[in-house]
Structure formats: C-alpha cells, structure tokens
Amino acid sequence: MKKTWLCFGLVAVLCGSVSIVRAQDAASGEKLFKAKCAGCHGADAAGKPAVKSPSIKGKNADQIQQEISTSAKHASLKKLSSDDVKNIAAYLGTLK
C-alpha cells in the first residue's frame, strides 16, 4: 500500500513540475513575443492587415522556425535560439 501511495505521489510531483516548466516557457515566450513579434503581428498575435502581417496564434515551434529561416523580413530573428522559438510557440499556444 505504501508503494502505491509513493508512486502516486511521485507521478503527481512530476505532473506538477511539467506544468510549472510550461508556464515558465510561456512567460519567457511572452516577453520575447512582445519584444520581437508584437510590433508586426499585434499584441494579441491576430495580425495587422494594414502591414500585411498574418495571425500567428497557435503556430507551433516548427512553423515559426520555418518562417524565420525562409523569410527575408524576419532576418533579425535568425539569432533566436531553438529554445526561444519554442518559448514563443508555448506563449502563442496560450492565446485564444
């Protein structure tokens, strides 16, 4: 019985840790988004038709990295690390 409770407790701690890490990733991604992306894509990532910037809500890290690496207008973002891109994607995933 003690082993069962110990396993249950361990699983609960691990799940909680993953949630905390994801929250930190999204918080870091929010800062990066506001500094690097919001000027063109809007504070809510819905895009800005006036400057022909599309919505990027819900884009995953692979989609963001692909756009950064292939678009000349994103040349200043090529210095972002893959972790930075993942954090931005984590933040975009929190937007409704």
C-alpha positions, 0 to 999 in steps of 0.5 A: 500500500505504501508503494502505491501511495509513493508512486502516486505521489511521485507521478503527481510531483512530476505532473506538477513540475511539467506544468510549472516548466510550461508556464515558465516557457510561456512567460519567457515566450511572452516577453520575447513575443512582445519584444520581437513579434508584437510590433508586426503581428499585434499584441494579441498575435491576430495580425495587422492587415494594414502591414500585411502581417498574418495571425500567428496564434497557435503556430507551433515551434516548427512553423515559426522556425520555418518562417524565420529561416525562409523569410527575408523580413524576419532576418533579425530573428535568425539569432533566436535560439531553438529554445526561444522559438519554442518559448514563443510557440508555448506563449502563442499556444496560450492565446485564444 
